[in-house]
């Protein structure tokens, strides 16, 4: 688990999460929406995707479903990384194919532990 694709429409979140991960030795690429995320996936397959839910256009649930059902990417784990903190959101995210679910604001230790658990 070295190369991470971070998908979030908030530049602030992208910056904060990127910084947190890079400091810990991860290589991070970012995308601000579903279209950009699919472009990044086509360029280079990551080891892991961190996915926001609330985004313009295709939301994170739809995007996760598309990625985890795509033959080319289905083995790439997705961790939902969102402010949606209801149990129903978590259940729905997991149903779409997510491997795990983290609620914002993200605690570095929690996220790193979840990433290591997948790797």
C-alpha positions in Angstrom: 0.0 0.0 0.0 2.2 2.8 -1.2 0.4 4.6 -4.0 -2.8 6.3 -2.9 -5.4 8.1 -5.1 -7.2 10.7 -3.0 -10.6 11.8 -4.4 -12.2 14.8 -2.7 -13.8 18.0 -4.1 -12.3 20.1 -1.3 -8.9 21.5 -2.0 -8.4 21.9 1.8 -9.1 18.2 2.5 -6.9 17.2 -0.4 -4.1 19.2 0.9 -4.5 18.1 4.6 -4.8 14.4 3.7 -2.0 14.5 1.1 0.3 16.1 3.6 -0.6 13.6 6.3 0.1 10.7 4.0 3.2 12.0 2.3 4.8 12.6 5.8 4.3 8.9 6.5 6.0 7.8 3.2 3.0 7.3 1.0 2.9 8.5 -2.6 -0.3 10.5 -3.2 -2.1 11.5 -6.4 -5.4 13.5 -6.2 -8.6 14.0 -8.1 -11.3 16.5 -7.4 -14.3 14.7 -9.0 -15.4 11.4 -10.5 -14.2 12.2 -14.0 -10.7 13.2 -12.9 -10.6 10.1 -10.6 -11.3 7.8 -13.6 -8.6 9.6 -15.6 -6.1 9.1 -12.8 -7.0 5.4 -12.5 -6.4 4.9 -16.3 -3.0 6.6 -16.0 -1.7 4.5 -13.2 -3.5 2.0 -10.9 -3.1 2.9 -7.2 -2.7 0.5 -4.3 -5.6 2.2 -2.5 -8.3 4.9 -3.1 -9.5 7.3 -0.4 -12.9 8.4 -1.5 -15.0 11.4 -0.4 -18.8 10.9 -0.7 -20.3 14.4 -1.2 -18.9 15.7 -4.6 -20.5 17.5 -7.6 -21.5 15.2 -10.4 -20.9 11.6 -9.6 -20.8 11.1 -5.8 -18.4 8.9 -3.9 -20.9 6.0 -3.5 -21.6 5.9 -7.3 -17.9 6.2 -8.1 -16.9 3.5 -5.6 -19.6 1.2 -7.2 -18.3 1.9 -10.7 -14.6 1.3 -9.7 -15.2 -1.9 -7.6 -17.3 -3.4 -10.4 -14.8 -2.6 -13.1 -12.6 -5.6 -14.0 -9.5 -3.4 -14.3 -9.8 -1.9 -10.8 -11.9 -4.3 -8.7 -8.9 -5.5 -6.6 -8.0 -1.9 -5.6 -9.5 -1.3 -2.1 -11.5 1.9 -1.5 -11.8 3.6 1.9 -14.7 6.0 2.1 -13.4 9.2 3.8 -16.4 11.4 4.5 -18.3 13.7 6.9 -21.4 11.5 6.5 -21.3 9.8 9.9 -24.6 7.9 10.0 -24.5 4.1 10.3 -26.8 3.9 7.2 -24.1 5.8 5.2 -21.4 3.4 6.3 -23.5 0.4 5.5 -24.4 1.9 2.0 -20.7 2.7 1.4 -19.7 -0.9 2.2 -22.5 -2.2 -0.1 -21.1 -0.2 -2.9 -17.8 -2.1 -2.5 -15.8 0.0 0.0 -13.3 -1.9 2.1 -13.6 0.5 5.0 -15.1 3.8 6.1 -13.5 6.8 8.0 -15.4 9.8 9.2 -14.0 13.3 8.8 -12.3 15.0 10.5 -9.8 12.2 9.8 -7.6 11.1 12.7 -4.2 10.3 11.2 -3.7 7.2 13.5 -7.1 5.8 12.6 -6.6 6.2 8.9 -3.0 4.8 8.9 -4.2 1.8 10.9 -7.0 1.1 8.4 -4.5 1.5 5.5 -2.1 -0.9 7.1 -4.9 -3.4 7.9 -5.6 -3.6 4.1 -2.0 -3.9 3.1 
